[in-house]
């Protein structure tokens, strides 16, 4: 199997596997609600959530989305956040002072470029095009 095909297949499998329960929403303070597709419901302490579920926090509240790899995504007062298919830590996003900071994008992009280019020349002899 060429490397390019392997990379695409692995990404597809990861995406399919992520559609199940992916995180726990934990209420820290104030009113916290979760929308799992059929409207918002208030939570008292914590609830399991799946990819795409939305977390809404009141102006005086706070919560966090805790992914299965123990990565925590803070949700501040008045914010709405969605549960992601890949935890922010695995995606290269590291929580930082209530915001996020992109780390390693160049490394990930470079790794993808290397993987694609390592797939072979597909019969291209480098000659001039007709």
N, CA and C atoms as a LAMMPS dump frame, in Angstrom:
ITEM: TIMESTEP
0
ITEM: NUMBER OF ATOMS
390
ITEM: BOX BOUNDS ff ff ff
-5.0000000000000000e+02 5.0000000000000000e+02
-5.0000000000000000e+02 5.0000000000000000e+02
-5.0000000000000000e+02 5.0000000000000000e+02
ITEM: ATOMS id mol type element x y z
1 1 1 N 0.853 -1.169 0
2 1 2 C 0 0 0
3 1 3 C 0.897 1.229 0
4 2 1 N 0.76 2.125 -0.959
5 2 2 C 1.573 3.335 -0.977
6 2 3 C 1.337 4.164 0.281
7 3 1 N 2.353 4.896 0.696
8 3 2 C 2.285 5.702 1.909
9 3 3 C 1.138 6.699 1.844
10 4 1 N 0.917 7.31 0.705
11 4 2 C -0.152 8.302 0.558
12 4 3 C -1.51 7.664 0.859
13 5 1 N -1.757 6.475 0.336
14 5 2 C -3.008 5.765 0.575
15 5 3 C -3.144 5.414 2.046
16 6 1 N -2.036 5.004 2.677
17 6 2 C -2.054 4.667 4.093
18 6 3 C -2.425 5.875 4.932
19 7 1 N -1.839 7.039 4.637
20 7 2 C -2.125 8.266 5.395
21 7 3 C -3.596 8.625 5.266
22 8 1 N -4.159 8.56 4.083
23 8 2 C -5.565 8.892 3.862
24 8 3 C -6.461 7.893 4.594
25 9 1 N -6.138 6.612 4.53
26 9 2 C -6.937 5.586 5.207
27 9 3 C -6.897 5.781 6.719
28 10 1 N -5.737 6.064 7.272
29 10 2 C -5.604 6.276 8.713
30 10 3 C -6.417 7.483 9.162
31 11 1 N -6.417 8.549 8.375
32 11 2 C -7.198 9.746 8.716
33 11 3 C -8.69 9.426 8.698
34 12 1 N -9.136 8.638 7.739
35 12 2 C -10.545 8.252 7.66
36 12 3 C -10.979 7.411 8.841
37 13 1 N -10.149 6.459 9.24
38 13 2 C -10.459 5.613 10.386
39 13 3 C -10.527 6.45 11.653
40 14 1 N -9.602 7.387 11.819
41 14 2 C -9.609 8.259 12.997
42 14 3 C -10.877 9.099 13.049
43 15 1 N -11.322 9.593 11.912
44 15 2 C -12.532 10.406 11.861
45 15 3 C -13.753 9.572 12.231
46 16 1 N -13.854 8.358 11.726
47 16 2 C -14.987 7.498 12.057
48 16 3 C -14.99 7.126 13.535
49 17 1 N -13.841 6.867 14.082
50 17 2 C -13.751 6.48 15.479
51 17 3 C -14.116 7.627 16.407
52 18 1 N -13.982 8.85 15.953
53 18 2 C -14.217 10 16.807
54 18 3 C -15.68 10.394 16.902
55 19 1 N -16.583 9.72 16.188
56 19 2 C -17.975 10.12 16.189
57 19 3 C -18.723 9.657 17.447
58 20 1 N -18.118 8.842 18.282
59 20 2 C -18.764 8.394 19.503
60 20 3 C -18.504 9.416 20.616
61 21 1 N -18.846 9.045 21.832
62 21 2 C -18.615 9.95 22.955
63 21 3 C -17.136 10.293 23.022
64 22 1 N -16.877 11.6 23.088
65 22 2 C -15.501 12.048 22.953
66 22 3 C -14.983 12.821 24.15
67 23 1 N -15.882 13.302 25.016
68 23 2 C -15.429 14.179 26.087
69 23 3 C -16.465 14.226 27.207
70 24 1 N -16.049 14.821 28.316
71 24 2 C -16.951 15.092 29.431
72 24 3 C -17.023 16.595 29.613
73 25 1 N -18.24 17.131 29.692
74 25 2 C -18.435 18.553 29.974
75 25 3 C -18.606 18.676 31.479
76 26 1 N -17.771 19.516 32.111
77 26 2 C -17.819 19.7 33.556
78 26 3 C -18.189 21.149 33.886
79 27 1 N -19.217 21.301 34.68
80 27 2 C -19.644 22.62 35.149
81 27 3 C -18.769 23.025 36.329
82 28 1 N -18.185 24.226 36.235
83 28 2 C -17.412 24.764 37.356
84 28 3 C -18.265 25.709 38.189
85 29 1 N -18.985 26.634 37.507
86 29 2 C -19.829 27.594 38.213
87 29 3 C -20.877 28.153 37.261
88 30 1 N -21.891 28.812 37.836
89 30 2 C -22.932 29.426 37.026
90 30 3 C -23.769 28.386 36.303
91 31 1 N -24.495 28.856 35.29
92 31 2 C -25.352 27.962 34.506
93 31 3 C -24.594 27.462 33.289
94 32 1 N -24.585 26.152 33.089
95 32 2 C -23.93 25.527 31.946
96 32 3 C -24.967 24.628 31.272
97 33 1 N -25.082 24.774 29.955
98 33 2 C -26.034 23.981 29.187
99 33 3 C -25.316 23.296 28.032
100 34 1 N -25.856 22.141 27.626
101 34 2 C -25.284 21.378 26.52
102 34 3 C -26.389 21.133 25.498
103 35 1 N -26.048 21.298 24.224
104 35 2 C -26.966 20.996 23.132
105 35 3 C -26.399 19.789 22.379
106 36 1 N -27.097 18.668 22.473
107 36 2 C -26.661 17.441 21.803
108 36 3 C -27.441 17.216 20.516
109 37 1 N -28.079 18.275 19.998
110 37 2 C -28.79 18.174 18.733
111 37 3 C -30.286 18.385 18.826
112 38 1 N -30.823 18.363 20.037
113 38 2 C -32.273 18.545 20.178
114 38 3 C -32.604 19.637 21.192
115 39 1 N -31.766 20.648 21.256
116 39 2 C -31.98 21.759 22.188
117 39 3 C -31.069 21.664 23.397
118 40 1 N -30.924 22.799 24.077
119 40 2 C -30.042 22.866 25.241
120 40 3 C -30.707 22.282 26.476
121 41 1 N -29.902 21.618 27.301
122 41 2 C -30.352 21.18 28.616
123 41 3 C -29.294 21.567 29.628
124 42 1 N -29.742 21.996 30.822
125 42 2 C -28.824 22.424 31.877
126 42 3 C -28.18 21.208 32.524
127 43 1 N -26.917 21.38 32.914
128 43 2 C -26.23 20.305 33.636
129 43 3 C -25.904 20.792 35.039
130 44 1 N -25.899 19.871 35.993
131 44 2 C -25.611 20.217 37.387
132 44 3 C -24.139 20.017 37.727
133 45 1 N -23.536 18.964 37.174
134 45 2 C -22.121 18.712 37.474
135 45 3 C -21.353 18.351 36.216
136 46 1 N -21.636 17.185 35.63
137 46 2 C -20.923 16.795 34.419
138 46 3 C -21.796 15.878 33.575
139 47 1 N -21.451 15.783 32.289
140 47 2 C -22.179 14.928 31.352
141 47 3 C -21.231 14.528 30.233
142 48 1 N -21.392 13.316 29.71
143 48 2 C -20.598 12.876 28.552
144 48 3 C -21.149 13.549 27.31
145 49 1 N -20.276 13.868 26.384
146 49 2 C -20.678 14.559 25.162
147 49 3 C -19.988 13.931 23.962
148 50 1 N -20.591 14.156 22.794
149 50 2 C -20.023 13.614 21.555
150 50 3 C -19.561 14.764 20.667
151 51 1 N -18.829 14.432 19.638
152 51 2 C -18.336 15.412 18.692
153 51 3 C -19.495 16.24 18.145
154 52 1 N -19.337 17.551 18.165
155 52 2 C -20.348 18.462 17.644
156 52 3 C -21.294 19.014 18.689
157 53 1 N -21.395 18.375 19.862
158 53 2 C -22.246 18.918 20.917
159 53 3 C -21.739 20.307 21.297
160 54 1 N -22.669 21.2 21.625
161 54 2 C -22.302 22.571 21.978
162 54 3 C -22.472 22.809 23.47
163 55 1 N -21.53 23.555 24.033
164 55 2 C -21.536 23.89 25.448
165 55 3 C -21.718 25.396 25.564
166 56 1 N -22.753 25.813 26.31
167 56 2 C -23.044 27.234 26.498
168 56 3 C -22.919 27.563 27.98
169 57 1 N -22.21 28.664 28.276
170 57 2 C -21.968 29.062 29.658
171 57 3 C -22.585 30.439 29.897
172 58 1 N -23.247 30.594 31.036
173 58 2 C -23.86 31.872 31.392
174 58 3 C -22.785 32.933 31.624
175 59 1 N -23.168 34.222 31.602
176 59 2 C -22.182 35.298 31.794
177 59 3 C -21.437 35.234 33.124
178 60 1 N -22 34.547 34.114
179 60 2 C -21.331 34.439 35.415
180 60 3 C -20.774 33.033 35.659
181 61 1 N -20.699 32.224 34.609
182 61 2 C -20.306 30.832 34.794
183 61 3 C -18.986 30.463 34.162
184 62 1 N -18.622 29.216 34.356
185 62 2 C -17.439 28.655 33.707
186 62 3 C -17.586 27.14 33.662
187 63 1 N -16.956 26.563 32.657
188 63 2 C -16.995 25.112 32.478
189 63 3 C -15.736 24.683 31.761
190 64 1 N -15.612 23.387 31.584
191 64 2 C -14.507 22.874 30.776
192 64 3 C -14.964 21.621 30.057
193 65 1 N -14.383 21.431 28.897
194 65 2 C -14.583 20.208 28.134
195 65 3 C -13.331 19.383 28.354
196 66 1 N -13.498 18.214 28.953
197 66 2 C -12.352 17.356 29.252
198 66 3 C -12.404 16.17 28.292
199 67 1 N -11.407 16.094 27.409
200 67 2 C -11.34 15.033 26.408
201 67 3 C -10.793 13.755 27.026
202 68 1 N -10.976 12.657 26.334
203 68 2 C -10.575 11.359 26.862
204 68 3 C -9.071 11.215 27.081
205 69 1 N -8.285 12.117 26.486
206 69 2 C -6.838 12.098 26.728
207 69 3 C -6.449 13.047 27.865
208 70 1 N -7.447 13.497 28.658
209 70 2 C -7.288 14.412 29.794
210 70 3 C -6.955 15.839 29.387
211 71 1 N -7.066 16.163 28.114
212 71 2 C -6.874 17.531 27.645
213 71 3 C -8.105 18.342 28.05
214 72 1 N -7.891 19.517 28.645
215 72 2 C -8.991 20.356 29.099
216 72 3 C -9.111 21.6 28.234
217 73 1 N -10.326 21.853 27.751
218 73 2 C -10.63 23.057 26.982
219 73 3 C -11.548 23.922 27.842
220 74 1 N -11.048 25.067 28.347
221 74 2 C -11.896 25.926 29.172
222 74 3 C -12.976 26.605 28.327
223 75 1 N -14.157 26.773 28.926
224 75 2 C -15.25 27.525 28.305
225 75 3 C -15.602 28.617 29.305
226 76 1 N -15.307 29.868 28.927
227 76 2 C -15.448 30.984 29.84
228 76 3 C -16.839 31.579 29.883
229 77 1 N -17.02 32.59 30.722
230 77 2 C -18.306 33.258 30.883
231 77 3 C -18.856 33.772 29.549
232 78 1 N -20.109 33.437 29.257
233 78 2 C -20.771 33.91 28.05
234 78 3 C -20.333 33.246 26.767
235 79 1 N -19.506 32.224 26.845
236 79 2 C -18.988 31.57 25.637
237 79 3 C -19.809 30.343 25.265
238 80 1 N -19.742 30.009 23.976
239 80 2 C -20.296 28.76 23.449
240 80 3 C -19.148 28.054 22.749
241 81 1 N -18.956 26.776 23.051
242 81 2 C -17.878 26.004 22.429
243 81 3 C -18.439 24.662 21.989
244 82 1 N -17.846 24.101 20.951
245 82 2 C -18.266 22.793 20.443
246 82 3 C -17.231 21.74 20.814
247 83 1 N -17.719 20.54 21.101
248 83 2 C -16.83 19.401 21.338
249 83 3 C -16.219 19.034 19.995
250 84 1 N -14.909 18.968 19.947
251 84 2 C -14.173 18.711 18.712
252 84 3 C -13.933 17.221 18.505
253 85 1 N -13.74 16.833 17.266
254 85 2 C -13.465 15.429 16.929
255 85 3 C -12.115 14.983 17.472
256 86 1 N -11.174 15.893 17.524
257 86 2 C -9.83 15.616 18.036
258 86 3 C -9.574 16.596 19.166
259 87 1 N -9.06 16.098 20.279
260 87 2 C -8.829 16.992 21.413
261 87 3 C -7.883 18.119 21.011
262 88 1 N -8.06 19.309 21.599
263 88 2 C -7.182 20.436 21.26
264 88 3 C -5.704 20.119 21.464
265 89 1 N -5.384 19.29 22.442
266 89 2 C -3.98 18.95 22.68
267 89 3 C -3.416 18.112 21.536
268 90 1 N -4.19 17.144 21.044
269 90 2 C -3.733 16.318 19.928
270 90 3 C -3.683 17.12 18.634
271 91 1 N -4.565 18.112 18.512
272 91 2 C -4.625 18.922 17.294
273 91 3 C -3.559 20.009 17.279
274 92 1 N -2.796 20.144 18.366
275 92 2 C -1.764 21.174 18.419
276 92 3 C -2.248 22.471 19.017
277 93 1 N -3.452 22.493 19.569
278 93 2 C -3.971 23.682 20.231
279 93 3 C -3.826 23.481 21.723
280 94 1 N -3.142 24.395 22.367
281 94 2 C -2.9 24.274 23.796
282 94 3 C -3.64 25.389 24.508
283 95 1 N -4.512 25.065 25.481
284 95 2 C -5.195 26.13 26.219
285 95 3 C -4.187 27.083 26.848
286 96 1 N -4.462 28.375 26.714
287 96 2 C -3.534 29.383 27.227
288 96 3 C -4.333 30.622 27.601
289 97 1 N -4.463 30.907 28.901
290 97 2 C -5.163 32.092 29.399
291 97 3 C -6.543 32.281 28.781
292 98 1 N -7.337 31.238 28.728
293 98 2 C -8.697 31.347 28.233
294 98 3 C -8.806 31.345 26.717
295 99 1 N -7.703 31.413 26.017
296 99 2 C -7.718 31.37 24.565
297 99 3 C -7.002 30.128 24.098
298 100 1 N -6.646 30.106 22.849
299 100 2 C -5.86 28.978 22.362
300 100 3 C -4.711 29.499 21.528
301 101 1 N -3.677 28.709 21.496
302 101 2 C -2.488 29.086 20.755
303 101 3 C -2.117 27.904 19.864
304 102 1 N -1.936 28.189 18.589
305 102 2 C -1.618 27.123 17.641
306 102 3 C -0.133 26.802 17.746
307 103 1 N 0.141 25.538 18.044
308 103 2 C 1.526 25.08 18.14
309 103 3 C 1.736 23.943 17.17
310 104 1 N 2.836 23.951 16.507
311 104 2 C 3.214 22.819 15.691
312 104 3 C 2.515 22.732 14.356
313 105 1 N 1.837 23.78 13.913
314 105 2 C 1.161 23.722 12.615
315 105 3 C 2.172 23.499 11.498
316 106 1 N 3.296 24.155 11.596
317 106 2 C 4.321 23.988 10.571
318 106 3 C 4.873 22.562 10.592
319 107 1 N 5.003 21.997 11.781
320 107 2 C 5.515 20.633 11.9
321 107 3 C 4.518 19.651 11.294
322 108 1 N 3.231 19.823 11.629
323 108 2 C 2.21 18.931 11.082
324 108 3 C 2.133 19.098 9.575
325 109 1 N 2.105 20.345 9.106
326 109 2 C 2.056 20.601 7.664
327 109 3 C 3.274 20.028 6.961
328 110 1 N 4.428 20.171 7.572
329 110 2 C 5.648 19.631 6.993
330 110 3 C 5.623 18.115 6.945
331 111 1 N 5.09 17.485 8.002
332 111 2 C 5.007 16.024 8.032
333 111 3 C 4.067 15.513 6.947
334 112 1 N 2.953 16.207 6.744
335 112 2 C 2.025 15.807 5.692
336 112 3 C 2.693 15.952 4.329
337 113 1 N 3.413 17.055 4.114
338 113 2 C 4.09 17.274 2.834
339 113 3 C 5.129 16.182 2.57
340 114 1 N 5.866 15.805 3.616
341 114 2 C 6.868 14.747 3.464
342 114 3 C 6.185 13.425 3.149
343 115 1 N 5.07 13.118 3.86
344 115 2 C 4.362 11.867 3.621
345 115 3 C 3.817 11.801 2.202
346 116 1 N 3.286 12.903 1.716
347 116 2 C 2.739 12.924 0.354
348 116 3 C 3.859 12.78 -0.669
349 117 1 N 4.962 13.5 -0.454
350 117 2 C 6.051 13.434 -1.428
351 117 3 C 6.777 12.092 -1.384
352 118 1 N 6.696 11.381 -0.265
353 118 2 C 7.362 10.083 -0.144
354 118 3 C 6.58 8.98 -0.824
355 119 1 N 5.41 9.318 -1.345
356 119 2 C 4.557 8.324 -1.974
357 119 3 C 5.102 7.806 -3.292
358 120 1 N 6.165 8.343 -3.783
359 120 2 C 6.743 7.865 -5.042
360 120 3 C 6.455 8.837 -6.167
361 121 1 N 7.069 8.573 -7.321
362 121 2 C 6.923 9.498 -8.439
363 121 3 C 5.807 9.089 -9.399
364 122 1 N 5.133 7.983 -9.088
365 122 2 C 3.996 7.525 -9.903
366 122 3 C 4.323 7.42 -11.389
367 123 1 N 5.507 6.995 -11.726
368 123 2 C 5.882 6.795 -13.12
369 123 3 C 6.331 8.066 -13.821
370 124 1 N 6.417 9.152 -13.145
371 124 2 C 6.831 10.405 -13.757
372 124 3 C 8.345 10.383 -13.888
373 125 1 N 8.834 10.474 -15.132
374 125 2 C 10.289 10.428 -15.341
375 125 3 C 10.898 11.816 -15.351
376 126 1 N 10.1 12.844 -15.034
377 126 2 C 10.642 14.201 -14.977
378 126 3 C 10.83 14.837 -16.334
379 127 1 N 10.408 14.181 -17.399
380 127 2 C 10.561 14.745 -18.742
381 127 3 C 9.614 15.918 -18.969
382 128 1 N 9.835 16.593 -20.067
383 128 2 C 9.024 17.747 -20.399
384 128 3 C 7.615 17.285 -20.791
385 129 1 N 6.645 18.125 -20.514
386 129 2 C 5.28 17.793 -20.895
387 129 3 C 5.092 18.044 -22.394
388 130 1 N 4.162 17.34 -23.02
389 130 2 C 3.988 17.496 -24.475
390 130 3 C 3.43 18.835 -24.864
